[in-house]
Amino acid sequence: MISQKRLDEVAELYDAELTAGEVSRELKIAITTARRYLRLVRQQRGEGRIAIKIPKILVFDIETVMMEVYVWGLYKQRIPPQNMIKDWNVVAWAAKWLFESKGMSDVQTPEEALNRDDRRILTGVWKLLNEADIVIAHNGDKFDIRKLNARFIEQGFLPPMPYRSIDTLKACKRNFAFSSYALDFLCQKFGIGNKIHAGYDLWRECLKGNAEALSKMSEYNIKDVLLLEEFYVKIRPWIKSHPGVGLYMDVEEPVCDNCGSVDLNFTGSYYTTQVNKFKAFRCKNCGAVGRARKAEVDVEPVNTGIISVAR
């Protein structure tokens, strides 16, 4: 929750006609946070919203229900497509814009669950993906996004507008050798919290159109998104090749690609390639390490220099 004291500080800077970037540096906060505070100040004064382009980052998660199939046994069965009685579908989804307090979700009605009809709830999540610049999901590239795309095309939706994806599972596997990469395990490891306990029976009851089970599924889904948001912030400084947040911001000064802050500490270190070097920095807001875009070595010496052979 934003304190009134902080809003009063932002209001003073706003009255002094400081820009969002200057407010960010003065209060040592991310520029996205500074813009959010400035919008609140404007709204409190009845001056409307500040029309500044900032990235829309969506944290989301979906839940699906099982297929029904004919099988000849319980072990090591190869099930041909013609043995499928009913295909899987999306039973619930939950999402929130990064750092905003309000969450969004939807779940099938009992009738929709019985009929495996997910078209209505797909409409809501499609609109959010269509609006998003960046989306965050755990195992999203392999599961959530591809599963949604499969249901979108089957239900007659067009592709959402382009967005960049941050898969926190991929980021973890690339950077850390954890004993488990399950979101519940990782969130408990870092003291973030734990998922709502849900057994296999919950999914079975949802398939039966049990209203209480469907409600619990929605709660389970929403809790996952809240945990995922905090976990993403925890590992954000470690995410390499993070989608460039600065590309979505109308600022001239250098910003951190991971969080959008202008509060950067160029320590005198360098990021080097085979043929050039760049000034490196640590973001004072999120802790991520980055580099300047401008190279330190002139192009001419680079073109006339030598490099080692490929391995």
Secondary structure, 3 states (H helix, E strand, C coil): CCCHHHHHHHHHHHHCCCCHHHHHHHHCCCHHHHHHHHHHHHHHCCCCCCCCCCCCEEEEEEEEECCEECCCCCCCCCCCHHHEEECCEEEEEEEEECCCCCEEEEECCHHHHHHCCCHHHHHHHHHHHHHCCEEEECCHHHHHHHHHHHHHHHCCCCCCCCCEEEEHHHHHHHHCCCCCCCHHHHHHHCCCCCCCCCCHHHHHHHHCCCHHHHHHHHHHHHHHHHHHHHHHHHHHHHCCCCCCHHHHCCCCCCCCCCCCCCCEEEEEEEEECCCCEEEEEEECCCCCEEECCCCCCCHHHHHHCCCCCCC
